[in-house]
Amino acid sequence: MNGKTGRWIGGLALILAPLVWFAGLLLRHLVLKDFTPEQVAWFDQQPFAAPGQLAAYAANPGFVTAAYSVFLLGAVLLLPAFLMLAKVVAAKAPALAAWGFLLLALGLFARVYFAGVDLNAFELVDKLGLDQATRLVMDDYVDLSYGLWRLPVTASVGQYAGGLLLAIGAFRAGTFGIARALLFLWPCTLWMGVLKESEFLSVVTAVALGLALVPLGVRVLFDRQVGETSPAS
């Protein structure tokens, strides 16, 4: 990502990605809003969140589809955002930047796989009804979540190691101070698999990611030298 075009793409991604990510997590947090407290309590007692998410889709398919779509869009936008962050960090910590970005990218690719399984589960609800679709999904939930040869679930672990390496690199490069490095690292610990519920704490982690990335995005847009000199903030 070089030159003025690359700087604008990277800067905008750093600003937009955490905002869209926040919107997606917030919408997913609200998918159970129309259920009674008793129904929500029953969903919470299940070993996985999938029954509640499928029930939410059956009750309000438009809203749930929008929530999952915005969340996926946020994950897609995070790829160029992390790439721009890695480019800035690479000026002073190239190895940490490269490995951190690579592992984070693997984690994002896993989220795309999970989104595909989510879509198929929702299609089952449309075609077979809620009860039968829920039975089919839950009968094979572990296999669906892990994926072929367990590649998706293995790739998803990359977000933990990648977030840690890039946070350390950003701190060592002076791109982030200790507070913003921790704010960046926190959302990288967010686990999201197939038909997972977005809890309130998940939404808060998206706010943390915005506090870490948005100011950097503004600086990238207006400071041509930010990739070479990135003082802590």
Number of C-alpha atoms within 10 A of each C-alpha: 13 10 8 11 10 14 21 19 18 26 25 20 26 31 23 20 26 26 19 22 26 24 19 25 26 21 22 28 18 18 24 22 11 12 14 10 11 9 12 14 11 12 18 14 9 11 8 16 16 21 23 23 24 24 21 20 22 16 16 14 17 10 16 22 18 14 20 20 17 21 23 22 15 23 23 20 23 23 22 22 25 24 22 27 27 26 22 26 31 20 15 20 20 16 15 23 27 19 19 26 27 19 22 28 24 19 28 23 18 25 24 17 19 25 20 13 19 24 16 13 22 24 14 18 21 14 10 13 13 20 12 13 21 22 12 13 21 15 11 10 17 11 13 20 18 20 17 10 9 12 11 23 20 14 19 25 18 24 26 20 21 25 26 23 22 30 30 22 28 28 22 18 24 19 24 25 18 17 13 21 25 20 22 26 25 20 22 23 16 16 15 16 21 23 23 17 21 20 13 13 13 21 21 16 23 27 19 19 25 25 16 24 26 21 14 22 26 15 15 24 19 12 13 13 11 20 20 14 16 21 12 16 15
